[in-house]
Amino acid sequence: MTRIIALTNQKGGVGKTTTAVNLAASLAALDRRVLLTDLDPQGHATMGSGVDKHALEGSVLDLLLGEKTATEVMIDCPTAGYTLLPGNGDLTAAEVELLELAEGRERRLGEALASVADEYDVVLIDCPPSLNMLTVNALTVAHGVLIPLQCEFYALEGLSALLDTVEQIRESVNPDLAIDGILRTMYDARNSLTRDVSKQLRDYFGDTLLKTTIPRNVRVAEAPSHGLPVTKYARFSRGSQAHRVLAKELIRRLSL
C-alpha cells in the first residue's frame, strides 16, 4: 500500500528539502518505487534532482489548478532513481489561486495524486517552510508527517506550532494523519545544546523521535549544486550513509 509522507517544518534551514531528496534516493536504492513531489516555490528539490526549475513545461501548479494531469507533469530522474513532480516559483501564485476557490481548495493536491499514487510505494512531499495553503494540501492528502528538526533553542517552540496545525488538520479533514517521525538534522553530538534538545525531544516524544540522526556534512551541502542526491554524489560520505540508515528505519517503522 502506498504511503504518502509530507516533510514539513515552518522553520526554514532545517534540512527539509535535503532530507526529501536524499530519502527519496535512498528508498529508491532499496527497491522502493518513489514519487517526490516538490511543493516548495523555491524549487530546491527539483534542482537537487538534476532538473532545471526554470525550464519546466509543467509543474505542480498545473496540477493544483487542474490544467494538467500528474502523468503529464512527471519527470523521470534515472540517476537519482525516483520520479519527480517538479515545482518552481510559479507555485507562489497557487496560494492566491487556491484561496479564491469556493470549496475543496485543501484537497486539490490529493485529487491530482489520486490517479498515480498507487503506482508507487512511497510518495514524499517537500512542503514550503510555512504553514500555508500548499502545506495544508500536503497534510490533507498525507498519511503521515516527517518533521526534520535542528537541535537548537527555538526548535521546540516551532515544533509546538506545527503539531497544533497537524491536530487542526486531523479534526477538520484528515483524522488519520500520523506523525511518522521527528528527525534530528545537522546533528553534532559534541554540542551541549544539541544533546540537551535531544534529551527534551526524547523525554517528550519517546518513540516518535527517530533513532537516526543526520550529521552536518560538507558532502551533503555540496550535492545539490551538482544536481544529485548525496547518495549518488558521495555515496561513502557520512551524510550519505546516514540517509540510507534513515530509509531503513522508516521501512521498518512504517512497513514500506
N, C-alpha and C positions, 0 to 999 in steps of 0.2 A: 504493500500500500504506500502511496506517495506521502511523503512528509513535507509540508510547506513550513519553512522556518524563516522568520523575519529577524534580521540582525539590526538591532536598533539601540541607540543611545542619543538623547537630545544634546549631549555634550560632544562637541567636535574634538578631533585629535586623539581619540582613544583607540584607534586601530580598527575601527569597524569595517571599513572597506578592505583594508589589508587582510583582515580575518575572512571576509566574504570570498575574496578571490582565492586565497590560499587554501581555505577549507574546501571550496568547490574543486580545486585541482587535486587536493589530497583525497577527497571522496571518489573522484573520478579514477584516480590511480588505484583505488581499491575496488574497482569494477562496479561502482555505482553510477547510474545514469543521472547526470546533474544538469539542472537548468538554473543559471544565475541570472537574476533579474535586477537591473540597475535602476533603482527608483530615485536616485540622488541626482539633482540637476547638475552637480559638479561633474558627473560622468567619469569619476575616477575608476570605478570598477570596469567600465568599458575600456578605458585607456590601458588599465592594468592587465586586460585580457588581450592586448595587442590589436585593438580596434580603434580607428580614428573617430573620435566622437564628433568631429567637425564634418565628416563626410558620410554621415548616415543617410540612407534613403528612407528609413523608418525608425521610430523609436517607441519606447513605452508610452510616450504621449499619445501616439496614434491609437494605441490600444485603449487607453483611458477615455479617449474621445469617440471610440467606436469607428474610426476611419480605416483601420487595418486590423487584420487578424494576427494572432501571435505567430502563426506559421509564416506570414508574410514579413514579419519583423525579425524573426530569429536569425542569428548568425552562428555558424559552427566555428568553434575555436579548437582545431585539432591539436595544436601544440599543447594547450592547457588541458584538453581532454573533456571539455564540457560545452554546452550550448549556452549562448548569451542572448538575453533580451536587452538590447543596449539603451542607454539613456544619455542625455546631454542637457545643455542649458535650456532647450525648448521646454523642459519639464517645469520651468518656473511659471509658465503660462497655465499649467494644469491646475494649480491651486485656485486661480480665479475662475477658470472654466468649470471646475467641479463645484465650487461654491454657488455657481449660478444655476445648477441643476435643482429641480424642484424636489426630487426624491431619488433614492438609490445611489447617491454620489459616493458613499463609502464602500459600495460593492462593485465598482467598475473594474478594478483590477481582478477581483475574483471571477467576474463574468468573462474577462478576457483570457484568463488562465484555464478556465474550465475545459476548454476543448483540447488542451495539450498536456495538462498536469499529469494525467495517468500514464503518459509515456516515459515518465521519469521516476526514479526512486526518491530523489530529493530536489526540492525547489528552494533555492536560497534567495531571499530578497534583501538587497542592500538598501536600507532606508536612509533618507536625509537626516542630518543632525538637528532635527527639530520635530516637535510633536504636532505636525500639520496634517492637512487632508491626505497627502501622499502616505504618510506614516499610518494614518487611520485606515486607509485602504489596505495596506500591508497587514496590519493587525487584524483586520476583519476577515481576510482570507486565510491567514496563517493558522496552523495547528499549534505552533509553539514559537516562543521568543528566545533568541540567544542574545545575551547582553554583554558585549565587550566592555570592560571596565578597567580604567587605570587606577592603581592603588595610590590615591592622593587624597588630600584633605576634603575637597568638595565632592568627591565621588559618591559618598553615601547620600548626600543631600539630593544630588541629581538622580540617583537611583530611586529614591523615595518618590519623586515626581513621576518617573517613568512607571513605577509599579502602580501608582494611583491611576494612570492612564490605562494600563492594562486591565485593571479592575473595572474601570468605566466601560471599556470595550466588552468585557465579559458580561456585564449587566445589561448592555444595550443590544449588541449584535452578534457576539461570538462567545457564548457561555463556556465553550470547551477550550478556550485559549489557555495554553500552559506555558510555564516558564521552563524552557528546555535546559537552561543553564546560565550561570554567570561566569564569564571568562575573564581572568586577570591577564591584561596585556601590558607590554612594555615593562615586564616584571624584572625587578632587580632585588634579589633576596638579601643583598648586602645593605640595603637601605632600611633603616629602622622604621620609617614611616610606612614603607611597603609592608613590612612584617606586621606592624600594628593594624593597618587597614585590613590585611588578610585575616588576622585573628578576629576582627569585628565581623567581617563577612562570614567567616566560618561559624562563629558563635550564633549569628542571627539566621543565616540561611541554610546551615547544615549541608545536606547532600545536594542542594541546588547549586552550590559553588562547585564548579568543575575542578577536578584534581589537576588537570593540565594547566600550565601557565605558558604564556608566550613571552619569551625574553626580549629585551632590547637587543637588536642585532642589525649590524650595518647592511648585511646582505638583504634582509627584508626591506630595508629602506631603499636600496638600490634597484631592486627588481622591477618596480613599476615603470621606471624610466626606460627599461628595455622591453616593455610590453609583455612581461612574463610573470607568472607566479614564482615565488622564491623556490618552490619545489622543482621548478624547471631551470631557473637561473642559477641557483647554487644549492643543489639537492642535498649536499652533505653538511650544509651550514646548520647551526643550532636552531635558527628560525625555521628552516625547512623541516627539520626533524620534529620540532615542537608541533607544527601544524599537522604532521602525519599522526602524531600521538593524539592530538585533539580529534581528528577524524575517527580514529579507532575508538576513542572513549565515547563519542556520540553514537557510533554504530552500535556499541554495546548498550548504551543507556536507552536509546530510542528504538532499538531493533530495526535499524535502517537496512 
